[in-house]
Amino acid sequence: MFIKICGITNQSDALLAVALGADALGFVLAPSPRQVSPVRIAQILPQLPSGVRTFGVFRDELPERMAQVLAETGLGGVQVHGQISNDGLAWLAERTPWVIRAVAAGSPEFDRAIEQPAWALLVDAASPGSGTVFDWSLVDGISPMRRLILAGGLRPDNVRQAIETVMPFGVDVSSGVEARPGHKDPIRLRQFIEAARGAAAALEGETDDHDRA
């Protein structure tokens, strides 16, 4: 289970998330209460252990600008919200293998994004970062071969159900583990990661039992 903690704004939250077992961190560069500057990101990243994937979160941004920010900060990948062409995504993929295409469930871009070239598809609620849960049945048509990252209103108390229902490649959380916008709550963060890992382990165990049967 790939676990991404988004909306990171400071070094202490970044280090805590990684220490608790997060696989990836997201830094929001689009307008948001959790927006962080490229300069600040460049200060945080050298303090992280190797092997942690880091993503810059953009909305309606030019591919060239996203690539420039990656070069300036040391971010490893991009999470792309809003409008972008297949050619733009392919151009980014030539410069980083870690391209996440993010769309709102049920939006006009949703069907097109399913087929767009990207390392993973992140499906969110209509207002990313709002803490709103969307109807998980909206992702039923996505091929199981596609890396699906589930976002949108996930919290420590519902992430297990989300994983059991959708069986995604990964989960993404921001507001659901915050004390206030841009600042993570250590207890909620630990509970979320433990619940996600536990749900994934349970599903794996069920699969093993079925195979043995």
MARBA-3410 file (N, C-alpha, C, O; in Angstrom, 1 decimal):
213
0.8,-1.2,0.0,0.0,0.0,0.0,0.9,1.2,0.0,1.7,1.5,0.9 ~ 0.7,2.0,-1.1,1.5,3.3,-1.2,0.8,4.3,-0.4,-0.4,4.6,-0.7 ~ 1.5,5.0,0.5,0.9,6.0,1.4,1.5,7.3,1.1,2.7,7.5,1.3 ~ 0.8,8.3,0.7,1.3,9.6,0.4,0.6,10.6,1.4,-0.6,10.7,1.5 ~ 1.5,11.4,2.0,1.0,12.5,2.9,1.2,13.8,2.2,2.3,14.2,1.9
0.1,14.5,2.0,0.2,15.7,1.2,0.0,16.9,2.1,-0.4,16.8,3.2 ~ 0.3,18.1,1.5,0.1,19.3,2.2,1.2,19.6,3.2,1.0,20.2,4.2 ~ 2.4,19.0,3.0,3.5,19.2,3.8,4.1,20.7,3.7,4.3,21.1,2.6 ~ 4.2,21.4,4.8,4.7,22.8,4.8,5.9,23.0,5.6,6.5,24.1,5.5 ~ 6.4,22.0,6.4,7.5,22.2,7.3,8.3,21.0,7.5,7.8,19.9,7.2
9.5,21.2,7.9,10.5,20.0,8.1,10.0,19.0,9.1,10.1,17.8,8.9 ~ 9.5,19.5,10.2,9.1,18.5,11.3,8.0,17.6,10.9,8.1,16.4,11.2 ~ 7.0,18.1,10.1,5.9,17.2,9.6,6.5,16.3,8.6,6.1,15.1,8.5 ~ 7.4,16.7,7.8,8.0,15.9,6.7,8.7,14.7,7.4,8.5,13.5,7.0 ~ 9.5,15.0,8.3,10.3,14.0,9.0,9.5,13.0,9.8,9.7,11.8,9.8
8.4,13.5,10.4,7.5,12.7,11.2,6.8,11.7,10.3,6.7,10.5,10.6 ~ 6.3,12.2,9.2,5.5,11.4,8.3,6.4,10.2,7.8,5.9,9.1,7.7 ~ 7.6,10.5,7.4,8.5,9.5,6.9,8.9,8.5,8.0,8.9,7.3,7.8 ~ 9.1,9.0,9.2,9.4,8.1,10.4,8.3,7.2,10.7,8.5,6.0,11.1 ~ 7.1,7.6,10.5,5.9,6.8,10.7,5.6,5.8,9.6,4.7,4.9,9.8
6.3,5.9,8.5,6.1,5.0,7.4,5.5,5.4,6.1,5.2,4.6,5.3 ~ 5.4,6.8,5.9,4.9,7.3,4.7,5.9,6.9,3.5,7.1,7.0,3.7 ~ 5.3,6.6,2.4,6.2,6.3,1.2,6.5,7.6,0.4,7.5,7.7,-0.3 ~ 5.6,8.6,0.5,5.8,9.8,-0.3,5.2,11.0,0.4,4.3,10.9,1.2 ~ 5.7,12.2,0.0,5.2,13.4,0.5,4.8,14.4,-0.6,5.4,14.3,-1.7
3.8,15.1,-0.4,3.3,16.1,-1.4,3.5,17.5,-0.9,3.1,17.8,0.2 ~ 4.0,18.4,-1.7,4.2,19.8,-1.4,3.3,20.6,-2.4,3.5,20.6,-3.6 ~ 2.4,21.4,-1.9,1.4,22.1,-2.7,2.0,23.4,-3.2,2.4,24.3,-2.4 ~ 2.1,23.6,-4.5,2.6,24.8,-5.1,1.5,25.6,-5.7,1.7,26.8,-6.2 ~ 0.3,25.1,-5.8,-0.9,25.8,-6.3,-1.5,26.6,-5.1,-1.2,26.3,-4.0
-2.3,27.6,-5.5,-3.0,28.4,-4.4,-3.8,27.5,-3.4,-4.6,26.7,-3.9 ~ -3.5,27.6,-2.2,-4.0,26.8,-1.1,-3.6,27.2,0.2,-2.6,27.9,0.3 ~ -4.4,26.9,1.3,-3.9,27.2,2.6,-2.6,26.5,3.0,-1.9,26.8,3.9 ~ -2.3,25.5,2.2,-1.1,24.6,2.4,0.0,24.9,1.4,1.0,24.2,1.3 ~ -0.2,26.0,0.7,0.8,26.3,-0.4,2.2,26.6,0.3,2.3,27.3,1.3
3.2,26.1,-0.4,4.6,26.3,0.1,5.5,26.8,-1.1,5.2,26.3,-2.2 ~ 6.5,27.6,-0.8,7.3,28.1,-1.9,8.4,27.1,-2.3,8.7,26.3,-1.6 ~ 8.8,27.3,-3.6,10.0,26.4,-4.0,11.2,26.6,-3.1,11.9,25.6,-2.9 ~ 11.4,27.8,-2.6,12.6,28.0,-1.8,12.5,27.2,-0.5,13.4,26.6,-0.1 ~ 11.3,27.2,0.1,11.1,26.4,1.3,11.2,24.9,1.1,11.8,24.2,1.9
10.7,24.4,0.0,10.8,23.0,-0.4,12.3,22.6,-0.5,12.7,21.6,0.0 ~ 13.0,23.5,-1.2,14.5,23.2,-1.4,15.2,23.1,0.0,16.3,22.5,0.0 ~ 14.7,23.8,1.0,15.3,23.7,2.3,14.9,22.4,3.0,15.7,21.9,3.8 ~ 13.7,21.9,2.8,13.2,20.7,3.5,13.8,19.4,2.9,14.2,18.5,3.7 ~ 13.9,19.3,1.6,14.2,18.1,1.0,15.5,17.5,1.4,15.6,16.3,1.5
16.6,18.3,1.5,17.9,17.6,1.9,17.9,17.0,3.2,18.8,16.2,3.5 ~ 16.9,17.3,4.1,16.8,16.7,5.4,16.1,15.3,5.4,16.1,14.6,6.4 ~ 15.5,15.0,4.3,14.8,13.7,4.2,15.7,12.5,3.9,16.7,12.7,3.2 ~ 15.4,11.3,4.4,16.2,10.2,4.1,16.0,9.8,2.6,14.9,10.1,2.0 ~ 16.9,9.1,2.0,16.8,8.7,0.7,15.7,7.6,0.5,15.4,6.9,1.5
15.1,7.6,-0.7,14.1,6.6,-0.9,12.7,7.1,-0.7,11.7,6.5,-1.1 ~ 12.5,8.3,-0.2,11.2,8.9,0.0,10.9,9.6,-1.3,11.6,10.5,-1.8 ~ 9.7,9.3,-1.9,9.3,10.0,-3.1,8.6,11.4,-2.7,7.8,11.4,-1.8 ~ 9.0,12.4,-3.4,8.5,13.7,-3.2,7.8,14.3,-4.4,8.4,14.2,-5.5 ~ 6.7,14.9,-4.3,5.9,15.4,-5.4,5.5,16.8,-5.2,5.1,17.2,-4.1
5.7,17.6,-6.2,5.1,19.0,-6.3,3.7,18.9,-6.8,3.5,18.3,-7.8 ~ 2.8,19.6,-6.1,1.4,19.5,-6.5,1.0,20.8,-7.2,1.1,21.9,-6.7 ~ 0.6,20.7,-8.5,0.4,21.9,-9.3,-1.1,21.8,-9.9,-1.7,20.8,-9.9 ~ -1.6,23.0,-10.2,-2.9,23.1,-10.9,-2.8,24.1,-12.0,-2.4,25.2,-11.9 ~ -3.3,23.6,-13.2,-3.3,24.4,-14.4,-2.0,25.1,-14.7,-1.9,26.3,-15.0
-0.9,24.4,-14.5,0.4,24.9,-14.7,1.0,24.4,-16.0,0.7,23.3,-16.4 ~ 1.9,25.2,-16.6,2.6,24.7,-17.8,3.6,23.6,-17.5,4.3,23.7,-16.5 ~ 3.7,22.6,-18.4,4.7,21.6,-18.1,6.1,22.1,-17.9,6.8,21.6,-17.1 ~ 6.5,23.1,-18.7,7.8,23.7,-18.6,8.1,24.3,-17.2,9.2,24.1,-16.7 ~ 7.1,24.9,-16.7,7.2,25.5,-15.4,7.3,24.4,-14.3,8.1,24.6,-13.3
6.5,23.4,-14.4,6.6,22.3,-13.5,8.0,21.6,-13.5,8.6,21.4,-12.4 ~ 8.6,21.4,-14.7,9.9,20.9,-14.8,10.9,21.8,-14.2,11.9,21.3,-13.6 ~ 10.7,23.1,-14.4,11.7,24.1,-13.8,11.7,24.0,-12.3,12.7,24.1,-11.7 ~ 10.5,23.9,-11.7,10.4,23.8,-10.2,11.1,22.5,-9.7,11.7,22.6,-8.7 ~ 10.9,21.4,-10.4,11.6,20.2,-10.0,13.1,20.4,-10.0,13.7,20.0,-9.1
13.6,21.0,-11.0,15.0,21.3,-11.1,15.5,22.2,-10.0,16.6,22.0,-9.4 ~ 14.7,23.2,-9.7,15.1,24.2,-8.6,15.1,23.6,-7.2,15.9,24.0,-6.4 ~ 14.1,22.7,-7.0,13.9,22.3,-5.6,14.5,20.9,-5.3,14.8,20.6,-4.1 ~ 14.6,20.0,-6.3,15.0,18.7,-6.0,13.8,17.7,-5.9,14.0,16.5,-5.5 ~ 12.6,18.2,-6.1,11.4,17.3,-6.0,11.6,16.2,-7.0,12.1,16.4,-8.1
11.0,15.0,-6.7,11.2,13.9,-7.6,10.1,13.7,-8.6,10.3,13.1,-9.6 ~ 8.9,14.3,-8.4,7.8,14.1,-9.3,6.8,15.2,-9.2,6.9,16.1,-8.4 ~ 5.8,15.0,-10.0,4.7,16.0,-10.1,3.3,15.4,-9.9,3.1,14.3,-10.3 ~ 2.4,16.1,-9.3,1.0,15.7,-9.2,0.3,16.8,-9.9,0.3,18.0,-9.5 ~ -0.4,16.5,-11.0,-0.9,17.5,-11.9,-2.5,17.5,-11.8,-3.1,16.5,-12.1
-3.0,18.6,-11.4,-4.4,18.9,-11.3,-4.8,19.9,-12.4,-3.9,20.6,-12.9 ~ -6.0,19.9,-12.8,-6.4,20.9,-13.8,-6.2,20.4,-15.3,-6.1,19.2,-15.5 ~ -6.1,21.4,-16.2,-6.0,21.1,-17.6,-4.6,20.8,-18.0,-3.6,21.5,-17.7 ~ -4.4,19.7,-18.7,-3.1,19.4,-19.3,-3.3,18.4,-20.5,-4.2,17.5,-20.4 ~ -2.6,18.5,-21.5,-2.8,17.6,-22.7,-2.0,16.3,-22.5,-1.1,16.2,-21.6
-2.3,15.3,-23.3,-1.5,14.1,-23.3,0.0,14.4,-23.7,0.9,13.8,-23.1 ~ 0.2,15.3,-24.6,1.5,15.6,-25.0,2.3,16.3,-23.8,3.5,16.0,-23.6 ~ 1.6,17.1,-23.1,2.2,17.8,-21.9,2.6,16.8,-20.9,3.7,16.9,-20.3 ~ 1.7,15.8,-20.6,2.1,14.7,-19.6,3.2,13.9,-20.1,4.1,13.5,-19.3 ~ 3.2,13.5,-21.4,4.3,12.7,-22.0,5.6,13.5,-21.9,6.7,12.9,-21.6
5.6,14.8,-22.1,6.8,15.6,-22.0,7.3,15.6,-20.6,8.6,15.5,-20.4 ~ 6.4,15.7,-19.6,6.9,15.6,-18.2,7.5,14.2,-17.9,8.5,14.1,-17.2 ~ 6.8,13.2,-18.4,7.3,11.8,-18.1,8.7,11.6,-18.7,9.4,10.7,-18.1 ~ 9.1,12.3,-19.7,10.4,12.2,-20.2,11.5,12.7,-19.2,12.6,12.4,-19.3 ~ 11.0,13.6,-18.3,11.9,14.3,-17.4,11.8,13.8,-16.0,12.7,14.0,-15.2
10.7,13.1,-15.7,10.6,12.4,-14.4,9.7,11.2,-14.5,8.6,11.4,-15.2 ~ 10.0,10.1,-14.0,9.1,8.9,-14.1,7.9,9.0,-13.2,6.9,8.3,-13.4 ~ 7.9,9.9,-12.3,6.9,10.0,-11.2,5.9,11.1,-11.6,6.0,12.2,-11.0 ~ 5.0,10.8,-12.4,3.9,11.8,-12.8,2.6,11.2,-12.3,2.2,10.1,-12.8 ~ 1.9,11.9,-11.4,0.6,11.5,-10.9,-0.4,12.5,-11.6,-0.3,13.7,-11.4
-1.4,11.9,-12.3,-2.5,12.7,-12.9,-3.6,12.7,-11.9,-4.1,11.6,-11.5 ~ -4.0,13.9,-11.4,-5.0,14.0,-10.4,-6.3,14.6,-11.0,-6.3,15.6,-11.7 ~ -7.4,13.9,-10.7,-8.7,14.4,-11.2,-9.8,14.2,-10.2,-9.7,13.4,-9.3 ~ -10.9,15.0,-10.3,-12.0,14.9,-9.4,-12.9,13.8,-10.0,-13.2,13.7,-11.2 ~ -13.4,12.9,-9.1,-14.3,11.8,-9.5,-15.5,12.4,-10.1,-16.2,13.3,-9.6
-15.9,11.9,-11.3,-17.1,12.3,-11.9,-17.0,13.6,-12.7,-18.0,14.1,-13.2 ~ -15.8,14.2,-12.8,-15.6,15.5,-13.5,-15.5,15.2,-15.0,-15.3,14.1,-15.4 ~ -15.6,16.3,-15.8,-15.5,16.1,-17.3,-14.1,15.5,-17.7,-14.0,14.9,-18.7 ~ -13.1,15.8,-16.8,-11.7,15.3,-17.2,-11.5,13.9,-16.8,-10.5,13.2,-17.2 ~ -12.4,13.3,-15.9,-12.2,12.0,-15.3,-12.0,10.9,-16.4,-11.0,10.2,-16.3
-13.0,10.8,-17.3,-12.9,9.7,-18.3,-11.6,9.9,-19.1,-11.0,8.9,-19.4 ~ -11.3,11.1,-19.5,-10.1,11.3,-20.4,-8.8,11.0,-19.6,-7.9,10.4,-20.2 ~ -8.8,11.3,-18.4,-7.6,11.1,-17.6,-7.3,9.7,-17.3,-6.1,9.3,-17.2 ~ -8.3,8.8,-17.3,-8.1,7.4,-17.1,-7.1,6.8,-18.2,-6.3,5.9,-17.9 ~ -7.1,7.4,-19.4,-6.3,6.9,-20.5,-5.0,7.7,-20.7,-4.2,7.4,-21.5
-4.9,8.8,-19.9,-3.7,9.7,-20.1,-2.4,9.0,-19.6,-2.5,8.2,-18.7 ~ -1.3,9.3,-20.2,0.0,8.7,-19.8,0.5,9.3,-18.4,0.7,10.5,-18.4 ~ 0.6,8.5,-17.4,1.0,8.9,-16.1,1.4,7.7,-15.3,0.9,6.6,-15.6 ~ 2.3,7.8,-14.4,2.7,6.7,-13.5,1.5,6.2,-12.7,1.4,5.0,-12.4 ~ 0.7,7.2,-12.2,-0.5,6.8,-11.4,-1.6,7.8,-11.6,-1.4,8.9,-12.0
-2.8,7.4,-11.3,-4.0,8.2,-11.4,-4.5,8.4,-10.0,-4.9,7.5,-9.3 ~ -4.6,9.7,-9.6,-5.1,10.0,-8.3,-6.6,10.6,-8.4,-6.8,11.5,-9.2 ~ -7.5,10.0,-7.8,-8.9,10.4,-7.9,-9.3,11.0,-6.5,-9.2,10.4,-5.5 ~ -9.8,12.3,-6.6,-10.1,13.1,-5.5,-11.5,13.6,-5.5,-12.3,13.3,-6.4 ~ -11.9,14.2,-4.4,-13.2,14.9,-4.4,-13.2,16.1,-5.3,-12.2,16.5,-5.8
-14.4,16.7,-5.5,-14.5,17.9,-6.4,-13.6,19.1,-5.9,-13.1,19.8,-6.7 ~ -13.4,19.2,-4.6,-12.6,20.2,-4.0,-11.4,19.6,-3.2,-11.5,19.3,-2.0 ~ -10.2,19.4,-3.9,-9.1,18.8,-3.2,-8.7,19.6,-1.9,-8.7,20.8,-1.9 ~ -8.4,18.9,-0.9,-8.0,19.5,0.4,-9.2,19.9,1.3,-9.0,20.4,2.3 ~ -10.4,19.7,0.8,-11.6,20.1,1.5,-12.0,19.1,2.6,-12.8,19.5,3.5
-11.5,17.9,2.6,-11.9,16.9,3.5,-13.2,16.2,3.2,-13.8,15.6,4.0 ~ -13.6,16.3,1.9,-14.9,15.8,1.5,-14.7,14.4,0.9,-13.8,14.2,0.1 ~ -15.5,13.4,1.3,-15.5,12.1,0.7,-16.4,12.0,-0.5,-17.6,12.5,-0.4 ~ -15.9,11.4,-1.6,-16.8,11.3,-2.7,-17.3,9.8,-2.8,-16.9,9.0,-2.0 ~ -18.3,9.6,-3.7,-18.8,8.3,-3.9,-17.8,7.3,-4.5,-17.4,7.5,-5.6
-17.3,6.4,-3.7,-16.2,5.5,-4.1,-16.6,4.6,-5.3,-15.7,4.2,-6.0 ~ -17.9,4.4,-5.5,-18.3,3.6,-6.7,-18.0,4.3,-8.0,-18.0,3.6,-9.1 ~ -17.7,5.6,-8.0,-17.3,6.3,-9.2,-16.0,5.8,-9.8,-15.8,6.0,-11.0 ~ -15.2,5.1,-9.1,-13.9,4.6,-9.6,-14.0,3.1,-10.0,-13.0,2.5,-10.4 ~ -15.2,2.5,-10.0,-15.4,1.1,-10.3,-14.9,0.8,-11.7,-14.5,-0.4,-12.0
-15.0,1.7,-12.7,-14.7,1.4,-14.1,-13.2,1.5,-14.4,-12.8,1.2,-15.5 ~ -12.4,1.8,-13.4,-11.0,1.9,-13.7,-10.3,0.6,-13.7,-10.6,-0.3,-12.8 ~ -9.5,0.3,-14.7,-8.9,-1.0,-14.9,-8.0,-1.3,-13.6,-7.3,-0.4,-13.1 ~ -8.1,-2.6,-13.2,-7.2,-3.0,-12.0,-5.7,-2.9,-12.4,-4.9,-3.0,-11.5 ~ -5.4,-2.8,-13.7,-4.0,-2.7,-14.1,-3.5,-1.3,-13.9,-2.3,-1.0,-13.9
-4.4,-0.3,-13.6,-4.0,1.1,-13.5,-3.7,1.4,-12.0,-4.4,0.9,-11.1 ~ -2.6,2.1,-11.8,-2.2,2.4,-10.4,-3.2,3.5,-10.0,-3.1,4.7,-10.4 ~ -4.1,3.2,-9.1,-5.1,4.1,-8.6,-4.7,4.6,-7.2,-4.6,3.8,-6.3 ~ -4.6,5.9,-7.0,-4.4,6.5,-5.6,-5.7,7.1,-5.2,-6.2,8.0,-5.9 ~ -6.2,6.7,-4.1,-7.5,7.2,-3.6,-7.3,8.4,-2.7,-6.5,8.3,-1.7
-7.9,9.5,-2.9,-7.9,10.7,-2.0,-9.3,11.2,-1.8,-10.3,10.5,-2.2 ~ -9.4,12.3,-1.1,-10.7,12.9,-0.9,-11.4,12.5,0.5,-12.1,11.5,0.5 ~ -11.1,13.3,1.5,-11.8,13.1,2.8,-11.4,11.8,3.6,-12.1,11.4,4.5 ~ -10.2,11.3,3.2,-9.7,10.1,4.0,-9.2,10.6,5.4,-8.6,11.6,5.5 ~ -9.5,9.7,6.4,-9.2,10.0,7.8,-8.8,8.7,8.4,-8.9,7.6,7.9
-8.2,8.8,9.6,-7.9,7.5,10.3,-9.1,6.6,10.5,-8.9,5.4,10.6 ~ -10.3,7.2,10.7,-11.5,6.4,11.0,-12.2,5.8,9.7,-13.1,5.0,9.9 ~ -11.8,6.2,8.5,-12.4,5.7,7.3,-11.5,5.1,6.3,-11.9,4.5,5.3 ~ -10.2,5.2,6.5,-9.2,4.7,5.5,-9.3,3.2,5.3,-9.1,2.7,4.2 ~ -9.5,2.5,6.4,-9.6,1.1,6.3,-10.8,0.6,5.4,-10.6,-0.2,4.5
-11.9,1.2,5.7,-13.1,0.9,4.8,-12.9,1.3,3.4,-13.3,0.6,2.5 ~ -12.2,2.5,3.2,-11.9,2.9,1.8,-11.0,1.9,1.1,-11.3,1.6,-0.1 ~ -10.0,1.4,1.7,-9.1,0.4,1.1,-9.8,-0.9,0.9,-9.6,-1.5,-0.2 ~ -10.6,-1.4,1.8,-11.4,-2.6,1.6,-12.4,-2.5,0.5,-12.7,-3.5,-0.2 ~ -13.0,-1.3,0.3,-14.0,-1.1,-0.7,-13.4,-0.9,-2.1,-13.9,-1.6,-3.1
-12.4,-0.1,-2.2,-11.8,0.3,-3.5,-10.6,-0.6,-3.9,-10.4,-0.8,-5.1 ~ -9.9,-1.0,-2.9,-8.6,-1.8,-3.1,-7.7,-1.1,-4.1,-7.3,-1.6,-5.1 ~ -7.3,0.2,-3.7,-6.4,1.0,-4.6,-5.0,0.6,-4.4,-4.6,-0.2,-3.6 ~ -4.2,1.1,-5.3,-2.7,1.0,-5.3,-2.2,1.8,-4.1,-1.3,1.3,-3.4 ~ -2.8,2.9,-3.8,-2.4,3.8,-2.7,-3.4,4.7,-2.2,-4.5,4.8,-2.8
-3.1,5.4,-1.1,-4.0,6.4,-0.5,-3.2,7.7,-0.3,-2.0,7.7,-0.1 ~ -4.0,8.8,-0.3,-3.4,10.1,-0.2,-4.2,10.9,0.8,-5.5,10.9,0.7 ~ -3.6,11.5,1.8,-4.3,12.3,2.8,-3.6,13.6,3.1,-2.4,13.7,3.0 ~ -4.4,14.6,3.4,-3.9,15.9,3.7,-4.6,16.5,5.0,-4.1,16.4,6.1 ~ -5.8,17.0,4.7,-6.6,17.6,5.9,-7.0,16.6,6.9,-7.2,16.9,8.1
-7.2,15.3,6.5,-7.6,14.3,7.5,-6.6,14.0,8.6,-7.0,13.3,9.5 ~ -5.4,14.5,8.5,-4.4,14.2,9.5,-3.8,15.5,10.0,-2.7,15.5,10.6 ~ -4.6,16.6,9.9,-4.1,17.9,10.3,-4.6,18.3,11.7,-5.7,18.0,12.1 ~ -3.8,19.1,12.4,-4.3,19.8,13.6,-4.9,21.1,13.1,-5.9,21.6,13.7 ~ -4.3,21.7,12.1,-4.9,22.9,11.4,-4.3,23.0,10.0,-3.3,22.3,9.8
-4.8,23.7,9.1,-4.3,23.7,7.7,-2.8,23.9,7.7,-2.2,25.0,8.1 ~ -2.1,23.0,7.1,-0.6,23.1,6.9,0.2,22.5,8.0,1.4,22.6,8.0 ~ -0.5,22.0,9.1,0.2,21.5,10.2,-0.4,20.1,10.6,-1.6,20.1,10.9 ~ 0.4,19.1,10.6,-0.1,17.7,10.8,-0.2,17.5,12.3,0.5,18.0,13.2 ~ -1.2,16.6,12.7,-1.4,16.1,14.0,-0.7,14.8,14.2,-1.0,13.9,13.5
0.3,14.7,15.0,1.1,13.5,15.1,0.3,12.2,15.4,0.5,11.2,14.9 ~ -0.8,12.3,16.3,-1.6,11.2,16.6,-2.4,10.7,15.4,-2.4,9.5,15.1 ~ -3.1,11.7,14.7,-3.9,11.3,13.6,-3.0,10.7,12.5,-3.4,9.8,11.8 ~ -1.8,11.3,12.3,-0.9,10.8,11.3,-0.5,9.4,11.5,-0.5,8.5,10.6 ~ -0.2,9.1,12.8,0.2,7.7,13.1,-1.0,6.8,13.0,-0.8,5.7,12.4
-2.2,7.2,13.4,-3.3,6.3,13.3,-3.7,6.1,11.9,-4.1,4.9,11.5 ~ -3.6,7.1,11.0,-3.9,6.9,9.6,-3.0,5.9,9.0,-3.4,4.9,8.3 ~ -1.7,6.0,9.1,-0.7,5.1,8.5,-0.9,3.7,9.0,-0.8,2.7,8.3 ~ -1.1,3.6,10.3,-1.3,2.2,10.9,-2.6,1.6,10.3,-2.6,0.4,10.0 ~ -3.7,2.4,10.2,-4.9,1.8,9.7,-4.8,1.4,8.2,-5.3,0.4,7.8
-4.1,2.2,7.5,-3.9,1.9,6.1,-3.0,0.6,5.9,-3.4,-0.3,5.1 ~ -1.9,0.5,6.7,-1.1,-0.7,6.6,-1.9,-1.9,7.1,-1.8,-3.0,6.5 ~ -2.7,-1.7,8.1,-3.4,-2.9,8.6,-4.5,-3.4,7.6,-4.6,-4.6,7.5 ~ -5.1,-2.4,7.0,-6.1,-2.8,5.9,-5.5,-3.5,4.8,-6.0,-4.5,4.3 ~ -4.3,-3.0,4.3,-3.6,-3.7,3.2,-3.1,-5.1,3.6,-3.2,-6.0,2.8
-2.6,-5.2,4.8,-2.2,-6.5,5.3,-3.3,-7.5,5.4,-3.2,-8.7,5.0 ~ -4.5,-7.0,5.8,-5.7,-7.9,5.9,-6.1,-8.4,4.6,-6.4,-9.6,4.4 ~ -6.1,-7.5,3.6,-6.5,-7.9,2.2,-5.5,-8.9,1.6,-5.9,-9.8,0.9 ~ -4.2,-8.7,1.9,-3.2,-9.6,1.5,-3.4,-11.0,2.1,-3.2,-12.0,1.4 ~ -3.7,-11.0,3.3,-4.0,-12.3,4.0,-5.2,-13.0,3.4,-5.1,-14.2,3.3
-6.2,-12.2,3.1,-7.4,-12.9,2.5,-7.0,-13.4,1.1,-7.5,-14.5,0.7 ~ -6.2,-12.7,0.4,-5.8,-13.2,-1.0,-5.0,-14.5,-0.8,-5.2,-15.4,-1.6 ~ -4.1,-14.5,0.2,-3.2,-15.7,0.4,-4.1,-16.9,0.8,-3.9,-18.1,0.3 ~ -5.1,-16.7,1.6,-6.0,-17.8,2.1,-6.8,-18.3,0.9,-7.0,-19.5,0.8 ~ -7.3,-17.4,0.0,-8.0,-17.8,-1.2,-7.2,-18.7,-2.1,-7.6,-19.7,-2.6
-5.9,-18.2,-2.3,-5.0,-19.0,-3.2,-4.7,-20.4,-2.6,-4.6,-21.3,-3.4 ~ -4.6,-20.5,-1.3,-4.3,-21.8,-0.7,-5.5,-22.7,-0.8,-5.4,-23.9,-0.9 ~ -6.7,-22.1,-0.7,-8.0,-22.9,-0.9,-8.1,-23.4,-2.3,-9.1,-24.1,-2.5
END
